[in-house]
Amino acid sequence: MATSHPHPVDAERVEHARARVPDREDAERLAAVLGLLADPTRARVLYALDAVEELCVGDLALALSASEDSVGYALRILRTAGLVTARKQGRVVFYRLAAGFPEPLREHCLTRLVDLARAPEADGGDV
């Protein structure tokens, strides 16, 4: 791809962006976590656990109108990733968001991303 002008056009912004961009390893970790959220059942499990603090698999399945198998699989993936923890009480296992789960992600980012995806608008760019 040929450029029609020399680069950098704005060296200061290039350096600022370079300083803020995660390294490849951290970007791969981020992409993996975001990939976990890309599954509708896993995303809904996180929303449900955020809303009520903890639930067992059966109750989560009822809340999501999903099968216990699909919810159990989603929980297994989320737990392996460290996003969800479990507590056993007798024969029942209760799941909750992991300690330190980012509150801004719960309260703002996930909801805002859903809102953005509902009503895509033109980006307003001049390109």
N, C-alpha and C positions, 0 to 999 in steps of 0.2 A: 504494500500500500504506500503510495507516494504522498508526501506531505507538500502542501502548497506554501508553507512558511517554515522558517527555522524554529527549532525547539531548544530550550524551553521558551514559551511565549511569556510566561510569568514565573521566573525562577524562584521567587519568594514563596509563591503558593505551592509550587512543586515540592520544595523542601518542607513546608509545613505539612503537606499531605504525606510525604515520605515518613516524617517523624511520627505521624499518628496511625499509620497503617500497621496492623499486626504482622508479625513475621509469618512465613508460610505454615509453620507448625501450628501456631495459634489459630490461624485462619482455617486450617483443616479441622481443628478441634471444634471451632465455632460452627463450621459447616456440618459436622457430624451431629452436634446438638440440635441445630436447626432442622436437620433431616429427621430427627426424632419427633419434632413438633409437626412435621409435614403430614403425619398420619392422622386422619380425622379422629379415630378412637383415642389415640394417645393425647391429642390436644384436648379433647372433651374430658378425658380423665383428669387432666391437670386443672381445667376449669372447675370441675365438680369438687375436687379435693380442696381447691382454693375457697370455694363457697362454703363448705361445711367442715373443714379441717380434716376429718378422717372418715372412711367408710370401708366396709368389707367388700369383697369381689361381688357378691350377690346383690348387695344394695347399690353398688356402683352400676352394675348391669341394669338394674331397674331404673335408676336415675337417667341412664343414657339410652334406654330402650335398645339395649344391645345384648348379645349373648354373653354368658359368663366366660365362655372360652375366649372370645375376642377381647374382653376386658382383662381377663387373666393374662393373656399374652401381652397386651399393652402394658400392664403393670410390671410384668417380668422385664420387659425392655427398659421401661423407665427406671426401675429399681437398679438394674445392671448399670445404667448410665449415671446413677447417683442422684436422680431427680426426685425419687420417691423412696420413702422408708416404710418398713412394716413393723407392726407390734402384734404379738400373739396374745390373745386372751382366751384361755381354754383351748377350744378347737377352732376358734375364729381368728382370722388374721385381718387386722385393720391396717389400711394404708393411708399415708399422709404425705404432703410435700416435704421434701428433705429440709432439715434445718438450714437456714441461709438461702433458701430459694429466693431469688431476687424479687423483692416486693414491687419495684417499678415494672418488672416484666409482667407480673401478675396484674397489677392495677392499671397499667397504662398501655404498655407495648402490645400485648396480645389483643386487647380490646380494640385498640387503635388500628392494628393491622387488619383485623376483621372488617372494621368500618371502611378502611381504604379499599379493601378487596370487594366490598359490596357495591360501591359506586365509583368505578374507575372514571377519572376525568382526564381530559386532555392535559398533557404536561405543561402546556403554556409556553413551550420553548419556541424559539424562532427558527429552528432547523427545518 
